[in-house]
């Protein structure tokens, strides 16, 4: 790992081929399903050189060992697959829809005991930890932007011998590195901010314990959740500009949020004063706002270079705790004045 340079440098330099004459500067796409015997990779479900390069770079940024998956949900399910029957799992009331649905399914099948708590209510989490086996944190949460006191919760989890998971998709290693605070697993939807171009589907799990890394890697093999070499190439290319994109998108988020706060057309602005994602609760017709923009794109997902907006409750499985009029804003890298003019016009039409 490249611990002697700034993380923004690591994002550019990690996962490169050896510096020898005629070697490529970038890790190439390796479109192979099988490899010569007696090496570290023999079959594509076990790994791929392009995937290994991305894992090396992401692991260096998160201070651990990364394993990539074919989607964020595939990565999340690899962790869920390791939870033993009867375990008590603390999870946020408001968390990513797919994870929330899977946790509830496991609870309804009496496979786990599920305790749902507000992720920002540190005292309630600390009080529940002595009777828990797993702590699943997401901070900030999607789409409510609730923020956990990650370090305090992880320290307490470690003291109570509770296995901890942190979904770091929104924060990214730019803003926080949960493994350095004691997390057992860090989870990412690489699809989003890490890759940053809305052109691939991928997830990742990062750990600092070699035994946990081996268990996660075996889950990928057995669940058949290996991403393609092409997607790994795109993800690594996107990761190179993570710090530049994050800085610009966060700057845009702050500029837009500053104009929205106090706006009579918005009843609430959700933003933790950092990061690239915000959410607003509009007074008028939220669907009409989303349909009325020309620069903002009305689409799901987040974290790309283009700004996206979406009314989350349009999805049938979205939590009922999410307000009907909540619009999630994913800030891209356009000029903030153009983003504001477009959103301002859409709000006026609602």
N, C-alpha and C positions, 0 to 999 in steps of 0.2 A: 504493500500500500504506500501511496505517496503522501506521507505525513509531514514532509518538510516543506511543502509548498502550499499556497492558498487553494482552497477548494475550487475556486473558479478556474484555476490552472489545471487542477486534477481533472475537471470535467472535459478539458481539451486534450490532455496528454495520456490519460489512462486508457488501457485497452487498445494500444497501438501495437503493430507488429514490431519485432526486433529491428534496431537500427543497423542494418547490414546492407552492403551494396546491392542494388536492384530489388530490394524488398519494397513492397508497396507502403506508402505512408498510411493509408487507411486499411483497416481490416476488410478483406474482400467478402463478398457473398459466397458461401460454400453450399451449392445446391446438391447435396448428396444424402441419400437415404442410408447408406452403409459405408463403413470405413475398413481399411486393412486391419486384420486381426492383431491382437496383443498390444494395442495402444490404450489410451485412456478413454477413447470414444470408439465404440464399434458399431453402434446403430443410432439412427437419428433421434429416436425417442429418448435416448440417454443424454444427448447433447449435440452440439454443433460448434465448430470453431468461431463462427460469427456470434453465436449466442454467448460463448465463453468470453469474448472480448467485451460485450456489453455488460455481462455479469461482473467482470473485473472492474470496469469503470464505475458502475453503480455501487458495487461493494465498497470501493475506495471512498466514494462520497458519503456513504452511510456508516462507514467504519465497521464493516462486517463482510459477510460472504453472501452474495446474491444468487438466487435461483430464479430464472425467468419461467413464465407460464404463458399459455396461449391467450389468457385474458385476466383481468383483475379478479373476476369471480372464480376462475380456475385456481388462482393463487390463494384466495380466501378459503376456498373449499379444501385445499391441501392442508391448511391449518386446522380447519374444522374437522377434517378426517382423523386428526391425531387426538382430538379430545375424547377421553374415555367415557364410557357409558356411566351415567349418574353424576357426572361432574356438575358443579354449580358455576355458572358463567355470568359475570357482571358485564353488561353491555349498555351503550347509550340508548336512551329513549328515542332520540333522533339520530339515526345513522344511515349510511348508504342503503338504498332500498333493497338491493339484492342480498346484502348481508343480513339486513333486518328480517327479510322473508325466510332465509335459510335458518337463522337462529330460532325463529318462531316455529318453523317446521320441526326442527329437532326437539324443541320443547313440547310441542303437541304430540309428538310420537314418544314422549317420556324418555327421550334419550339423554337430555340434559335438563337441569333446573336453571331456568333463565330469570335473572334479576335485572330489570330495566331501570336505569337511574339517569337523571340529568347529568350529562358529562361535566357540566360546569359546577355541580354541587359537590365540591371536594369532600366535605364532611360526611355526606351520606355514602360516598364511595369508600372512604376510610373506615366508616362504621361497618360496612358490609364485607370488607375484605377478610376478616378472620374466619368467616364461614364459606369463603369462595375458593374455587380451584383455578379459575381463569378470569382475567380481567381484559376485556376487549375495549380499547379506547380508539376514538376517531376524533382528531382535533386539528383544525376546526371541523365541525360536522357538516355533512351534506344533506340538505341544503340550508339548514338553520343557522350555520356559522357559530355554533356554540363552541367555546374553547375550554379545554380541560387544563388543570394545573398538572401537566404531564409529569414533571419531575417529582413532585410530591406524591402523586398516585403511584408512580413506578417504584419509588423508594419504599413506600408502604407495602406494595405488592411483594417486593423482594423480601422484606422483613417477615411477611406472613407466608412465604413460600408459595405464592400465587403466580402462576405462569401468565405473562403479560404479552399482549398484542397491541401494536399501535398502527393504525391506518394513517400513513403519513402522506397520502396523496395530495391533499390541499397544501400542506406546509412545504413539502419537499425537503430534501437535505439542505436547501438554501436557508430555510428558516429554523429547522430543528432536526436533531439527530437523536432519536429516541434510544438507540442502542447505547449511546454514551451516558444515558440517564438510567440504564438498567433494564430496558425492555428485552424480552426474550425473542420476540419476532417483530419485524417492521414489514408492513404490507404496502404495496403500491399498485395502483392502476397506472401502468406505464403509458397506457393509451392517452392519458391526459397531459399534465404539465411536463412530465419528464421528457416525453417525445415531442410534444408541442406543436404538431402539424395536422392533427385530425386525419391521419392517413394509415393508422394501424391499430390493432387490438392486441394488448399484451398486459400481463401482470408480473409482479415480482415479490418474492419473500426474501428478506435479508435477516441473517442471524449472526451472532458473534461466537456461538458455541458450535464447534465442529460436529458434535453428535446431532444437534438439532438440524444443522445443514444437511447431514446425511439423511435424516428422516424426511426432510422436505424434498430432497432430490429423489428419494425412492417414491414418494407420493406422486411426483411428476411422471415418473416412469410408469407406475402402475395405473394412474388415472389417464394416461395418454394425453397430457396437456402441454406438449412441447410446441413452442411457437416456431413459425417458419424462419429460415435463414434470412429471407428478404425483410421480414418485419424486424428482426434483430438488427439488421443493417440500418434500416430507417430509424429505429430507436436510438442507436448509437450516434447516428448523424444528428438527430435532434438533441440528444444530451449535450453535445458539444457547445450549443448556444444556450443552455439552460439558464445560466446566470444573467446573460444579457436579456433574454426574453422575460425572465422573472422580474428583473429590475424595471423594465419598461412597463410590463403589465401591472405591476404593483403601483407604479407611479400613476398610471391611468386610473386604477381603481381608487386611489386616494383623491384624484382630481374630480372624478365623477361623484364619489360619495360626498365630498365637500359641497357640491352643488345640490345634491339631493336632500341633505340634512336640512330640515326646516322648510322643505318644499311642501306646500299645501296639497299637492296631488299625490303625495306619498304619506301613508300613515305610520310607516316604520322603516328604518334603514338598518340592516344587519351587516355589520362589518367590524372585525376585531382590531381595526386600525393597522393591519398588516396583511399581506397576501394579495392574491390576484383575483379572488372571488368575493362577490358581495351578493346581497339579496335585498329586495325591496318589497313592501306590501303596499300596493297601489289602492287609491281611493276609487278609481274608475274601473273600467273593464280591462282586466289583466290580459285576457286573450287578445283583445283589440290592440293593446299596446304592443304585444309580441308580433302581431301581423302587420303593424304599421311602420316598421323600421326598414331602412334601405341599406344602412351600413352594418348595423348589428344584424346577425343572422339568427333567425328563429329556428333553433335546432337543439337537440339534447347533447349531452356530454359537455366538456369544458377543457380549458387549458391550452387551446390552440392559439396560433398567432392571430386568428380572427376572433372578434368579439361575438359571443353568443348570448342569447337570452332565452328563457323558457319558463313558463308557468308549470311548476312541478306537479301540481295536483291533477294535471291532465292525465297522468298515468294512474290506472286503476289500483296498482299495488302501492302507491306512495302512501306514507303514513298519514293517518287522519290528524295527527298533531301539526302537520304542515298546513298553514293557512291557505284557503282557496285562492287568495289574491296575491300569493307570494310569487315573485319572479326572481329566479336566480340569474345573476349577471356574471359572465366569465369575461374578464377583460383581456383583450388582445393587445396588439402593438401599434394600432392605428394612432392618429393624432387625437389627443383628448378633446380638442375643440370640435372636431368632426363627430366624434362619438356623442358628445353632449348635445350638439345641435340635432342629431338624429333622434336621440332618446327624448329630448325636450319636445320635439314635434309629435312623437308617438304618444307621449303622455297627454298632450293637449287634445288629441283625437279620442282619448278614452273618456 
